[in-house]
Amino acid sequence: MTITYLKRGKPEADRAEDDARTAEVVAATLKDIEARGDVAVRELAVKFDKYDRESYRLSPEEIEAIIAKVSPQDLEDIKFAQAQVKNFAQAQRDSMLDIEVETLPGVILGHKNIPVQSVGCYVPGGKFPMVASAHMSVATAKVAGVPRIVACTPPFNGEPNPGVIAAMHLGGADEIYVLGGIQAVGAMAIGTESIAPVHLLVGPGNAFVAEAKRQLFGRVGIDLFAGPTETMVIADESATDAELCATDLLGQAEHGYNSPCVLLTNSEKLARETLSEIDRLLTILPTADTARVSWQDYGEVIVCDTYEEMLEVADDIASEHVQVMTDRDDWFLEHMTCYGALFLGPRTNVANGDKVIGTNHTLPTKKAGRYTGGLWVGKYLKTHSYQKVTTDEAAAMIGAYGSRLCLLEGFVGHAEQCNVRVRRYGGINVPYGEAAPVQTPEPTA
């Protein structure tokens, strides 16, 4: 097995050190929000976003005035994108059925899919106004039937971004706050004097937002660990070229200064051509100042001998976005197990997935694709089971099994819950604290 790194990113130890510093800052900030509520949130908003106002919640009149600034074409584009996201989310929701089955005569089991009752949707916007993130979180929550949807986004260039606010409002947000960063997710999860806490936090964000969600998990639910974006291009010489590979890598590297981007190939020729093409594109890309840092610190080029090796490396890295451009794209679809989302074939690209095609762009990062998929309508639903016993015969029969199994574990009180049903509905006088007999009790008249 031969795996060659033509380029490596920042060592794991350095990345871990960065994470530790972030965790320390986040912990102190969340503690401050819990202690001082709105006062702390305001101080943080002024410090980090240079933004102060009497109330950070937008009024209906303000929302209407802000949306009026969006051009008719931009508004139509937002509505089109939301329609795609809602249509796919609705199809997913329709696949999730409530069930009720009679597993034994008189024994009925079932489950219901119940929406989370309140959700906090974080929409990033400090460096770029992430209009699409509102579709992914707010609109999908609406399809799921969440009764209270809170949305937060930071100011952009000193004021609410009209496109983001329009997307939040059209998506179905009930409350919109112009707040960003740790203060936004902290306020939504912990609650303040002016913001009632939510039950679930969703949405992507920078390293500080992702760490805040991680630390808040347990107090509230979270969708997944969605930190700085990651992308991987799996390519061979048969289906693509260096320009496509380089463009797809830098298209995600421009997100921030710490966005991992990996080329995985079995062609050293393609790898070296892509490295040259990246250098060329960085001379003309308007966002090169950001993309160059991500590529320098987090970019990697990995050359393997075989497709099987490429598959193994891809599953180990478990990248958020995986662009596959090979002569066997469906083979990767069939065999890959750890990733956020797949983008198959040269006609497909991550940007369409991020903005408009209909799948959700809030996806697992930092290897979380090993144990979870991305945000989808099901994340807003809780599957709750129920059971009911409708006949005396079933109550006595299940009770007898339950009695014996409880005493097997030493739970006498548990066993008595079963025994009292055996006595009442089966007509057998089981002594207190003893196991019900193996014979199925005769039902009472």
Beta strands, then each sheet from edge to edge (+ up, - down):
strand 1: 3-7
strand 2: 99-104
strand 3: 107-115
strand 4: 118-122
strand 5: 148-152
strand 6: 175-177
strand 7: 200-202
strand 8: 221-222
strand 9: 231-235
strand 10: 261-265
strand 11: 299-304
strand 12: 321-325
strand 13: 341-344
strand 14: 381-389
sheet 1: 1+ 11- 10- 9- 12- 13-
sheet 2: 2+ 3- 14+
sheet 3: 6+ 5+ 4+ 7+ 8+
end
